[in-house]
Amino acid sequence: MHTTRLNRNRVACAVVACLLAYGVARLLVAGIAAGSATTDRVHLGQMIALFGLPVMMVVGFGAWKGHAGLLMVGACGGLAASLILFAA
């Protein structure tokens, strides 16, 4: 019974980590490309997001104590969102 609940929690945490990391990557691309819509900045944002996406998924799923990984990825999302606000 306890093992089943632990497995469900792990699957739920993995799904949340993937969705949160994807959202952060999208915000990162939008934040870097904001202000100037040149293709160079868009490509730079896409490269950084492509590198950061698997890293954020591993960090979000890997840090278990108090869901610290999910909190770190969420904080990265806040920083990425602030790029959009301060680029204008």
Protein Blocks (a to p, Z undefined) as FASTA:
>chain_A
ZZmmmmmmmmmmmmmmmmmmmmmmmmmmmmmmgoiacfklmmmmmmmmmmmmmmmmmmmm
mmmggolmmmmmmmmmmmmmmmmmmmZZ
